[in-house]
Amino acid sequence: MTKPTAVMRNTLSRTSTASTAEIYARIRTLLLEYAAPEGDRLTDYVGERVYIRACPSPVVFPYVTLLAARTSQAAYNGYRETMELEVQCIGRPESQLALVESAMDVIDQCVTAISDNTSGLLVCRSRTRQTMPMMTDPADSAVVGVVATYNFFLWPVVLTSRA
């Protein structure tokens, strides 16, 4: 398999929108295969630890979780949706903050480039990103993280195939 690069990102963006599970699976694959222009890869920072909804127990740091929320748009008679994809990159101990920020830089480059119409349409339109403040008791103050929310326009294949 050829090593994915930033130039190849459009060929990597073939995303099925037939189900939320397929959207999650494709985004996870894109994240794990993407290489930034300077050569950084998410796997350099978190290995294969990119999870849907929650990480397994016991947790191994650092890791990434994905959580999507889909909403139908009344203005488009239900044919267009918006999807908010929340991505959390979590590390421990506090010294992993720079690593977590660098991992999120790679995620930003990959996710904001997603634009595909091969199976419905999924296109990233914007994002917000925030470093989590230090936690206090009873939480673990050694845990660090960055949370980003990516906004997508989504025309699921089921909607675009209606007669």
Residue, then its C-alpha position, 0 to 999 in steps of 0.5 A: m500500500t502506498k503511504p498516503t500524503a496530503v496530495m492524495r487526500n482527495t482520493l482517500s475521501r471516498t466516504s459512504t454515507a449509507s449509515t452513521a457506522e459507515i461514516y465513522a468507519r471511513i473517518r477513522t480510516l482517513l485519520l489513520e491513513y492521512a499524512a500531513p505535508e511535513g510527514d506527520r501522521l496521527t499514528d505517530y502520536v496515538g498509534e491505532r487508538v482512535y475510538i468511536r464514542a468511548c475508549p476501552s477500559p483500561v485506557v492507554f494514553p494518548y487516544v482519540t474519540l469520535l462522536a457524531a450528532r446528525t440533524s435533518q434540515a427542515a429548510y431542505n425538506g429533510y434532504r440535507e443534514t448537518m453533522e457535528l463531529e466531536v473529536q477528543c484527543i486525550g493524554r496523560p500525564e500533563s507532559q503529553l499536552a504538546l503531543v496531544e496538540s500536535a496530534m490534533d493539528v494532524i486531525d485538523q488538516c485531515v478532517t477539514a479536507i474531507s469533501d466527497n460525493t461518491s456516495g451521497l455527499l459529505v463535506c467539512r465546512s468549519r471547525t472549532r477547537q479548544t484545549m481543555p482546562m486543567m481539571t480539579d478534584p475529583a477529576d484527574s488533574a494529570v489528564v490533558g486534552v484538546v476537543a474539536t468540533y467539525n461541522f459537515f454538510l451531509w446528504p446521505v446516499v439514501l436521501t439522494s437516491r429518492a425518486 
